[in-house]
Each structure stands twice: as C-alpha cells, then as structure tokens.
C-alpha cells in the first residue's frame, strides 16, 4: 500500500506564489554591469515560450521536492512470525572423552561429538520461535552463543566446536551455573537448560548439585543427557583382532548425579547409547517443551523519497547543462576582447592613422 508519511508537506506547494506576490521586491544597491552584447542576450531569452517553459520546469522541480519531503513509502503484505517467551540454552560437553569413537553414523564408527553435532543441530533448527543459546564446557565453561532468535548462527557455532577448546576436564557444575546466570538476565515465562555430557564432574569451582540448587531457585528446568555406548571393541595388536577386548567406554559417566540434577529442577534425565537414541531423546524434548505459537505480524516498509528527490536533482542538472551544450554545438563565435575594442573605438583609431600618414 502506498502512502505519504508527512502529507502535510504538500501545504507548502503555494509557497513560491505567495512569496512572489506578497514579499517586497529586492532593490539593487549598485549599478549593474554593462555588457556590449547584453541586448542580444536579452532578446534570446525573452521569448514568451521560453518564459513559459522555465515557469513549468520550476513548478515541476518544486512539486518533486515537496513530494520527496512528504516521505512517500510502500507497505508490503503483512508477515506473520511466531515467537515464544521461552529461553532455552544448550550446554554441550567438548572435553577430551567426547573423541571416543563408539557411535555409528552411516554404518561407520564416529566420535561422540560428531553424533552430538548432527542430532543437536537438527534440534536447534526445529526450535523456531525460541531464544536459543549455546554453552560449551570442558575444564571451563564458555558462553559460545548468547540467547538469540538466530538459530542458524547457533547451529554454525555448534558445528565449529572443537574438542579440547575448553580443556580436557569436565566442569558440569560451572556449565550449569553459567547457564543459570545467563537465563536469569532476561525475563521469560519459562527457562530451560539441556545439558549433554559423557562423564563425571572433574573440574570447575561449583559442584553439580550446588549448581542444581541455584537453577531450582531461579526457576530453570534442567534436562540432562548422558551420551556414550556401554560396550566397544578395542582393537588388538596393530589394529587387528588378535588381542582385542571389549570395554565399557562410558564407565566414567555419573548417571546418579545427572539424575539428581534433573529431579531437583523438575527436569528429566535421558541416556543415549547411540545416535538413534539421542535423536529420540531430542524428539522427546520437543514434545516436553513444545514451541509456543504466539504469532506476531508486521508489514515491511520501504521508503521511496529517493525517487522524486533524484528526479528533481537530475532535472535541475539537465536544465543547467542543456543550454550550455546547445550554445557550444551551435558554433557561434563569441566576440573577443580585441574585436570589442575595435568595434567601440574604430573611429578614433582610423582618424589617428590618417593623421600619421599625412605627417
């Protein structure tokens, strides 16, 4: 829809006419410069058609300038965007143990972190309408992405996370404490933390249970996810089956503490042995924490004042340049200073030359 933001600007349209008839004329303070060929110039520009053309051109320029001052703009069709009052942080363990290749992706062994990136990335993509943030933790916890509606950026930062960036330890308590601090900085009807790890708390300044108490006081619901297979074949000598043995790569996972954290904050604890179970867990989290469909609509606005303003400037430039180009192209010679002097003083000069010959 087209409209003018300041339509009252058109009240200025009769201003040049009012100025022409009601303001006093300016009186020259000194004599005008006299030019020998002034009469010729005045005759060229004094035609009625030329005056009418200039008057119409000035009127068009004034109309364009007033049109630009009125701020024309175009409103597009309404766009509906869903939003939610939920703040949701995803905390992912990137300690050294996440390199354990006990997952299968596409039928091939894969590290735990690769499976987590794939499943959690899909989960982040589905959370349209939530404010999402990303916390990465190892020996220390870092806020990698603050709470934002930009799910694409959060997913990119998750995919770019590298093992060991935060140290080789596992600071579960610090990760919860940092997440609670960030979640309580903004008002929200519901605050959710999803914490994923494959081990026990081995670093940090805050114990996991103490951090869970802080989360409970702040009204943060914590869902904990323990990831890692319970059986893996360790190759023998030179990667062969000779001397191979079966081990439990998740023997360090502290399921009891993760369960206690979830219970204290009214959340749930999930156990993922493979990527399929991990995907099912995050699908369950989608069901437990559905995206609220609170619709907000807005209309895109595009300002159009540049078009009448540009047309006015272009027209003024042509009005100035075209007469000059026409005079240059006509090939009419301008009288030189020498010619003008001879034209003005031809008589005396001739008399002086005659007297010189007689002498």
ABEGO torsion letter per residue (X at the ends): XBBBABAAAAAAAAAAAAAAAABBBBBBABBBBBBAAAAAAAAAAABAAAAAAAAAAAAAAAAAAAAAAAGBBBBBBBBBBBBBABBBBBBBBABAAAABBABBBGGBBBBAAAAAAAAAAAAAAABBGBBBBBBBBBABBBBABBBBABAAAAAAAAAABBBGAAEABBBAAAAAAAAAAAAAABBBABBBBBBBBABBBABEABBAAAAAAAAAAAGBBBBBBBBEBABBBBBBBGGBABGBBBBBAAAABBAAAAAAAAAAAGBBBBBBABAAAAAAAAAAAAAABBBBBBBBBBBBBBBAAAAAAAAAAAAAAAAAAAAAAAAAAAGBBBBBAAAAAAAAAAAAAAAAAAAAAAX
